């Protein structure tokens, strides 16, 4: 009979990446309803890329809630993509989420954000007594942008 052995790192997980400026890649979304079911957390799958310190493919958290328009705008602009109909009465999130409207966990995204790279500032945040790394701000990559972007998306 074989024994399965796990190292301390496998059990505890890797230590957090240090706070700083990183490039991240959007690999997709893992949507789910918010706790009160009145909005959707898009939960983009964001991974560090092009990092000279060996942190490539480490996940960085950003929930991107549909009720927080400035955060959605900043994320899109960070990836160099404008919202659809931007500047009109209503702006649309770029791309589409296919699936049952009442089951966001089944949605599949197709659109221009997939595989794009953004520059972000990552900071350590305390969530329910546990330290995690979160995106504080996105650096706008839209040429000629005049939008006033948030400097602190965590405390917004």
HELIX and SHEET records of a PDB file:
HELIX    1   1 UNK A    8  UNK A   12  1                                   5    
HELIX    2   2 UNK A   69  UNK A   78  1                                  10    
HELIX    3   3 UNK A  104  UNK A  106  5                                   3    
SHEET    1   A 5 UNK A  59  UNK A  60  0                                        
SHEET    2   A 5 UNK A  44  UNK A  49 -1                                        
SHEET    3   A 5 UNK A  20  UNK A  29 -1                                        
SHEET    4   A 5 UNK A 117  UNK A 127 -1                                        
SHEET    5   A 5 UNK A 130  UNK A 139 -1                                        
SHEET    1   B 2 UNK A  32  UNK A  33  0                                        
SHEET    2   B 2 UNK A  40  UNK A  41 -1                                        
SHEET    1   C 2 UNK A  96  UNK A  98  0                                        
SHEET    2   C 2 UNK A 108  UNK A 110 -1                                        
END                                                                             
